[in-house]
Amino acid sequence: MDLTVSPDLDAYWCYAVVLVLGVITALGQISKRLDKLPSKWIMVNTWLLFFAYTFTPVVLFWLLDRSNAIHDTSLFAAILIGLGYQQVLSGELTSIRAPNDISKVWQPFAAWADLVADRIRNRVLRNESLFDERLLVAVREDTTKFENLKQLALTHSKDIVALNASLKTIQDQKDILGEAGVLTKTAETLYENLKISEYETWPFLLYQNNITSGWNYRWHGQEGRSKVAAAAVALVLIGSAAFAGYKAWTPENRARYYVWRLEKSNNTDKDRFRAGRELMSCLQGTHKAYSHLALILRDDGVPIKTAENVLSLMVESRGIASTQEEKLPNLLADALRNANPDVRSRVHSVLLYLADEKKIEVEQLLKEWKPSAKDSATDVEGMIKRWQAVNLQ
């Protein structure tokens, strides 16, 4: 698939797509590995496995973006990773190739997932055995329940002849087992035969025939435990997501996000433009973004294109900065410490522009200064002091 034709969306929408598809894929994996095991959702390991499968595509999406295999603003890439991350990691999906080191992680992850699934399965079976034993104790202690279970098993048995033969064999061993042993073996045989014969409905049949209580039927037979656990986790997740979304949508955090998008080296031109427009609106609500932008200009390794984008944004928003009493010229003057003479030259040109716009006379030495690689640290510091002395506010 040619990912270059994909719609270019803001990255948080693409990550949201990956996360939603990751949840769907995780549910499919849980269903595949644990099938119809009752009460699997009350197990901590089940949730551990669920979250591991949910966030694996999100982490992979981030890693592939960092390695330039995709752009994190590509909707098609988000869909492919969300649904087919296993094929990407295993090398089966040729349109997106993960780095070899990342691909090697999949086999250990799959082995770990198998191990966790086995633990869950064993724990569920152990819990079910304990439930069965408690139920059989109640049946053995109550003659009415025992007779109801016997009638129920005989009525629903798929092979009543074989069941009667098993019961007769147990009765014939009375001299060895004793009364209690015969009762125990008979109850177990009837119970297991009913579970096999009516695999889907045996919990309801036990409840309907007064062998178990309504509470036991709803809590165990209808997997009330799993439903309550799933609802509780869902409420916590929804609440956490709502709180995180509320915090993330403050002007300061939105500005921080869009500064990062503007700075991101392998970003698309469309997303940089979009980030610049969004950042302009954020600047009206917070002035803290200016210091973040200035830090980008101070970075000796900042690409020229990024520096030019930042400078353009700062010049365009100079009116907003003045209303917030942000000392934009001072921030720009500090950026002259960048070791790259090209960046210094561009910052110096912006300062000259701001001075000319305000009709402020600048000393001849500043006008004639041409930043170069030959400038010493003292030369640069001297120019910074001269600019700081110019009142451009």
Stockholm file with secondary structure:
# STOCKHOLM 1.0

chainA/1-393         MDLTVSPDLDAYWCYAVVLVLGVITALGQISKRLDKLPSKWIMVNTWLLFFAYTFTPVVLFWLLDRSNAIHDTSLFAAILIGLGYQQVLSGELTSIRAPNDISKVWQPFAAWADLVADRIRNRVLRNESLFDERLLVAVREDTTKFENLKQLALTHSKDIVALNASLKTIQDQKDILGEAGVLTKTAETLYENLKISEYETWPFLLYQNNITSGWNYRWHGQEGRSKVAAAAVALVLIGSAAFAGYKAWTPENRARYYVWRLEKSNNTDKDRFRAGRELMSCLQGTHKAYSHLALILRDDGVPIKTAENVLSLMVESRGIASTQEEKLPNLLADALRNANPDVRSRVHSVLLYLADEKKIEVEQLLKEWKPSAKDSATDVEGMIKRWQAVNLQ
#=GR chainA/1-393 SS CCGGGSCBCCHHHHHHHHHHHHHHHHHHHHHHHHTTCTTGGGCHHHHHHHHHHHHHHHHHHHHHHHTTSSCTTBHHHHHHHHHHHHHHHHTCCSSSCCCHHHHTTHHHHHHHHHHHHHHHHHHHHHHHHHHHHHHHHHHHHCHHHHHHHHHHHHHHCSCHHHHHHHHHHHHHTHHHHHHHHHHHHHHHHHHHHHHHHTTTTHHHHHHHTTSSCHHHIIIIITCHHHHHHHHHHHHHHHHHHHHHHHHHTSHHHHHHHHHHHHHCTTCCHHHHHHHHHHHHHHHTTCSHHHHHHHHHHHCTTCCHHHHHHHHHHHHHTHHHHHHTTCCHHHHHHHGGGCSCHHHHHHHHHHHHHHHHHTTCCCCHHHHHCCCCTTCCHHHHHHHHHHHHHSCCC
#=GC SS_cons         CCGGGSCBCCHHHHHHHHHHHHHHHHHHHHHHHHTTCTTGGGCHHHHHHHHHHHHHHHHHHHHHHHTTSSCTTBHHHHHHHHHHHHHHHHTCCSSSCCCHHHHTTHHHHHHHHHHHHHHHHHHHHHHHHHHHHHHHHHHHHCHHHHHHHHHHHHHHCSCHHHHHHHHHHHHHTHHHHHHHHHHHHHHHHHHHHHHHHTTTTHHHHHHHTTSSCHHHIIIIITCHHHHHHHHHHHHHHHHHHHHHHHHHTSHHHHHHHHHHHHHCTTCCHHHHHHHHHHHHHHHTTCSHHHHHHHHHHHCTTCCHHHHHHHHHHHHHTHHHHHHTTCCHHHHHHHGGGCSCHHHHHHHHHHHHHHHHHTTCCCCHHHHHCCCCTTCCHHHHHHHHHHHHHSCCC
//
